[in-house]
Amino acid sequence: MAQYTRVSGSVGLITLQSPPVNALSAAVRQGIVDLMQRALSEPEVKSVVICGQNGIFCGGADIKEFGGQMSGPPLIPMIHAIEAASKPVVAAIEGIALGGGLELALGCHYRIAHSKARVGLPEVTLGLLPGAGGSQRLPRLIGVPAALDLITTGRHVTAAEALKFGLVDQITDHNTVNVAVKFAQRVADQPLDARRISTHPCLCPSDVAVLFEEVMQRVRRTARGAIAPIACVQAVRAAATLPYNQGMERERELMATLFTSGQARALQYFFFAQRAVGRWSMPSGARWDTSKPRPVHKAAVIGLGTMGRGITVALAQAGFSVVAVETQEKQLMEAKQAISGMLERGAKRRGVAPALDKINYGRNIQSVADVDLVIEAVFEDMALKKKVFQQLSAVCKPSTFLCSNTSGLDIDQLACQTRNPELVVGMHFFAPAHVMKLLEVVYGPKSSPLAVATAMQLGKKIGKVSVAVGNCRGFVGNRMLKPYLEQALFLLEEGATPEFVDQVLEEFGFAMGVFRMSDLSGLDVGWKVRLADGLAMPDPTMGQPTRLRQGRRYSPLGDLLCEQGRFGQKTGRGWYQYDKPGSQVAKPDPWLHSFLDEYRARHALVAHRIDHQEVLERCLYSMINEGFRILEDGIAAGPEDIDVIYVFGYSWPRHRGGPMFYAATVGLNKVLERLEHYYQAHPDVPSLQPCHLLRKLVASGSPPIQKWREVIKKVRSQL
Ligand SMILES: CCC/C=C/C(=O)SCCNC(=O)CCNC(=O)[C@H](O)C(C)(C)COP(=O)([O-])OP(=O)([O-])OC[C@H]1O[C@@H](n2cnc3c(N)ncnc32)[C@H](O)[C@@H]1OP(=O)([O-])[O-]
């Protein structure tokens, strides 16, 4: 909807009204078309201002409409009509002008923005391009290099940056609509020809062909298979090389291909999934909208290794007072230096002062006595963590929330060490903790909704996407990673090489294949866990065959490398070889290939040819199967939670929506059928056995992913 008022006698004010972000729904578009006609037909009206209600100009096209039949007046002719209007039209931009919202503003003759407004063309993040003339008008207004940057990244820019680009004509700290109305009065009689951006020549640098070549190469390298960024470059190239009308035609063709693509569907699903995880619920029935968080003013971090340092930086940067505790003097000194460096570099990038004074360092756990919330980040060792929780419980105020940054240990066992187990939750950060967006907030059986709500809100305040998950070994992310890693090792035993497995996974869109990734994070990390679990190094006197442990198939390949001191990048050797310890350039290692040959010979394994499809299906479907088990067990509330965890925490390609969305795209019956096939071939690998929920969903006719929760509820109630 849109509302019309006449202000100051001669200005027609059109206000977009479609909460929460004034998206350009069919009703809003119809409103704009009708009200523009009205303003142009009223002789008293000399100029027009377009604004949005509640301090928000416009969040762009209504993404909810994309999935269905589009109705109402289309955007392109609507914007053309505004640009062609005989009276000046001024956009009053408050809050945001994004996507179609900015394209609407580009159709206006003038743009006035509030100093706190942000503008951008984020269509690429939804698998689209600025297809309402944005790809053609923006380079004409701000030049090809800046337009390429904004359109291919989708980044939001501040009003100040927009003014520098010439994207807006004026910024103000005052009431934007009032300023725009006065401005509209001033320009009422001015000629409009030069203000119609579509008539401008495109501003190209002299070496424009080289620029496009370079940008295209960079975009192809970083897109990881996403098609929209490439189409964005092609559309801007059309603006630079073709007359406006032909450029618009090219924009339309490119948009048509993107609009119906699976990638656009996946990215739009993901947009809503990100928002859905904020509406968390627990099996007890506690929910985001009925559980109030308690404010946190002062927090503490215990243990300043890699994770503790990152968490301290994240908290300080967000303005929290932090007590950072490390009991070892040397470690404390090193941590202090590292944290200051991280804060200074971050502050320089963002053009602000480093938040060094937010942190108080200490060696004594007593120094956390008055904090509101503690995040323990000591070594991943249950005995040590239990001790820390006992100490914290004795030292802290009774109301202090006690959180653990464990990546998979039992939260309940930690809660049991404290006086107030209901205030204990897991806060599982991902390395580097001040950069990675994901936070798993883990509730145990005793965790209160208050503690979950508080941890979720804290996560949001420090810029994380927080997902509430239940308590089980590895929680959601690492639990699903286990069968994926396991399959990758089995594939090596059966004849694949690390290079081939990684190549297939990287072609799929992962930033790094599984072996390059484990070389980066260190093979010794998992080895220590397997040793603690009694999985690595079985006692040979027990007569256990090496490739069978605890009743199931086991690959000791990773353990064997660790026994040789091959821990990955940090030792210069792992699944690959590196020029020197710490180097990041992975090269195939002939030693490893002979080692695999010898290993196979020792275990009478005959290497067979493993193809692309088998690598993908076994690695991904076993992981997806575990995802269905997680849903069945109630550890994640819905498929969106799993998908958000995988995209933000495990570099799952966003344009594939996440593992559960991918399963829906492939077809649940196909996933089931292939799992059955592989389970038959490997009956000693339980993770390949299709789980009950997957079978149930297929039996229910493979409903769309948005309907899975209904089936999940039924399955859970039958258990
Ligand atoms: C076709 C021609 C070419 C044009 C293409 C386009 O314009 S493509 C579009 C280009 N535009 C974009 O890509 C902008 C996408 N939006 C954003 O980036 C952010 O929402 C924000 C920065 C506008 C506000 O951030 P924030 O943290 O303050 O708030 P929040 O994020 O929690 O959202 C609040 C609620 O609004 C909802 N909603 C939001 N936008 C839209 C929409 N366009 N549509 C529908 N709904 C939308 C959102 O789902 C949520 O609903 P819920 O869960 O409460 O039911």
Ligand as a Chemical Component Dictionary entry (heavy atoms), coordinates in Angstrom:
data_LIG
# 
_chem_comp.id                   LIG 
_chem_comp.type                 NON-POLYMER 
_chem_comp.pdbx_formal_charge   -4 
_chem_comp.three_letter_code    LIG 
# 
loop_
_chem_comp_atom.comp_id 
_chem_comp_atom.atom_id 
_chem_comp_atom.alt_atom_id 
_chem_comp_atom.type_symbol 
_chem_comp_atom.charge 
_chem_comp_atom.model_Cartn_x 
_chem_comp_atom.model_Cartn_y 
_chem_comp_atom.model_Cartn_z 
_chem_comp_atom.pdbx_ordinal 
LIG C1  C1  C 0  12.611 -8.105  -9.294 1  
LIG C2  C2  C 0  13.484 -6.955  -9.661 2  
LIG C3  C3  C 0  14.786 -6.862  -8.943 3  
LIG C4  C4  C 0  14.655 -6.560  -7.526 4  
LIG C5  C5  C 0  14.986 -7.493  -6.626 5  
LIG C6  C6  C 0  14.961 -7.214  -5.208 6  
LIG O1  O1  O 0  14.681 -6.122  -4.750 7  
LIG S1  S1  S 0  15.324 -8.517  -4.238 8  
LIG C7  C7  C 0  15.236 -7.881  -2.611 9  
LIG C8  C8  C 0  16.401 -7.038  -2.301 10 
LIG N1  N1  N 0  16.371 -6.662  -0.909 11 
LIG C9  C9  C 0  17.068 -7.321  0.005  12 
LIG O2  O2  O 0  17.816 -8.232  -0.276 13 
LIG C10 C10 C 0  16.904 -6.871  1.429  14 
LIG C11 C11 C 0  16.596 -8.034  2.298  15 
LIG N2  N2  N 0  16.382 -7.673  3.684  16 
LIG C12 C12 C 0  17.396 -7.403  4.530  17 
LIG O3  O3  O 0  18.574 -7.397  4.180  18 
LIG C13 C13 C 0  17.040 -7.123  5.958  19 
LIG O4  O4  O 0  15.795 -7.716  6.204  20 
LIG C14 C14 C 0  16.945 -5.624  6.295  21 
LIG C15 C15 C 0  18.344 -5.029  6.250  22 
LIG C16 C16 C 0  16.024 -4.934  5.343  23 
LIG C17 C17 C 0  16.367 -5.467  7.732  24 
LIG O5  O5  O 0  17.143 -6.201  8.636  25 
LIG P1  P1  P 0  16.657 -6.412  10.132 26 
LIG O6  O6  O 0  17.737 -7.198  10.802 27 
LIG O7  O7  O -1 16.251 -5.124  10.692 28 
LIG O8  O8  O 0  15.337 -7.280  10.042 29 
LIG P2  P2  P 0  15.111 -8.741  9.435  30 
LIG O9  O9  O 0  16.164 -9.091  8.477  31 
LIG O10 O10 O -1 14.846 -9.685  10.535 32 
LIG O11 O11 O 0  13.791 -8.499  8.588  33 
LIG C18 C18 C 0  12.570 -8.161  9.212  34 
LIG C19 C19 C 0  11.448 -8.867  8.526  35 
LIG O12 O12 O 0  11.314 -8.342  7.210  36 
LIG C20 C20 C 0  11.306 -9.365  6.263  37 
LIG N3  N3  N 0  11.925 -8.861  5.026  38 
LIG C21 C21 C 0  13.037 -8.126  4.930  39 
LIG N4  N4  N 0  13.264 -7.783  3.651  40 
LIG C22 C22 C 0  12.247 -8.319  2.932  41 
LIG C23 C23 C 0  11.916 -8.308  1.559  42 
LIG N5  N5  N 0  12.670 -7.659  0.675  43 
LIG N6  N6  N 0  10.832 -8.969  1.172  44 
LIG C24 C24 C 0  10.065 -9.619  2.064  45 
LIG N7  N7  N 0  10.324 -9.661  3.391  46 
LIG C25 C25 C 0  11.409 -9.015  3.800  47 
LIG C26 C26 C 0  12.119 -10.473 6.916  48 
LIG O13 O13 O 0  11.825 -11.717 6.349  49 
LIG C27 C27 C 0  11.679 -10.362 8.347  50 
LIG O14 O14 O 0  10.425 -11.010 8.452  51 
LIG P3  P3  P 0  10.054 -11.864 9.751  52 
LIG O15 O15 O 0  11.153 -12.849 9.932  53 
LIG O16 O16 O -1 10.022 -10.860 10.850 54 
LIG O17 O17 O -1 8.743  -12.449 9.409  55 
# 
loop_
_chem_comp_bond.comp_id 
_chem_comp_bond.atom_id_1 
_chem_comp_bond.atom_id_2 
_chem_comp_bond.value_order 
_chem_comp_bond.pdbx_ordinal 
LIG C1  C2  SING 1  
LIG C2  C3  SING 2  
LIG C3  C4  SING 3  
LIG C4  C5  DOUB 4  
LIG C5  C6  SING 5  
LIG C6  O1  DOUB 6  
LIG C6  S1  SING 7  
LIG S1  C7  SING 8  
LIG C7  C8  SING 9  
LIG C8  N1  SING 10 
LIG N1  C9  SING 11 
LIG C9  O2  DOUB 12 
LIG C9  C10 SING 13 
LIG C10 C11 SING 14 
LIG C11 N2  SING 15 
LIG N2  C12 SING 16 
LIG C12 O3  DOUB 17 
LIG C12 C13 SING 18 
LIG C13 O4  SING 19 
LIG C13 C14 SING 20 
LIG C14 C15 SING 21 
LIG C14 C16 SING 22 
LIG C14 C17 SING 23 
LIG C17 O5  SING 24 
LIG O5  P1  SING 25 
LIG P1  O6  DOUB 26 
LIG P1  O7  SING 27 
LIG P1  O8  SING 28 
LIG O8  P2  SING 29 
LIG P2  O9  DOUB 30 
LIG P2  O10 SING 31 
LIG P2  O11 SING 32 
LIG O11 C18 SING 33 
LIG C18 C19 SING 34 
LIG C19 O12 SING 35 
LIG C19 C27 SING 36 
LIG O12 C20 SING 37 
LIG C20 N3  SING 38 
LIG C20 C26 SING 39 
LIG N3  C21 SING 40 
LIG N3  C25 SING 41 
LIG C21 N4  DOUB 42 
LIG N4  C22 SING 43 
LIG C22 C23 SING 44 
LIG C22 C25 DOUB 45 
LIG C23 N5  SING 46 
LIG C23 N6  DOUB 47 
LIG N6  C24 SING 48 
LIG C24 N7  DOUB 49 
LIG N7  C25 SING 50 
LIG C26 O13 SING 51 
LIG C26 C27 SING 52 
LIG C27 O14 SING 53 
LIG O14 P3  SING 54 
LIG P3  O15 DOUB 55 
LIG P3  O16 SING 56 
LIG P3  O17 SING 57 
# 
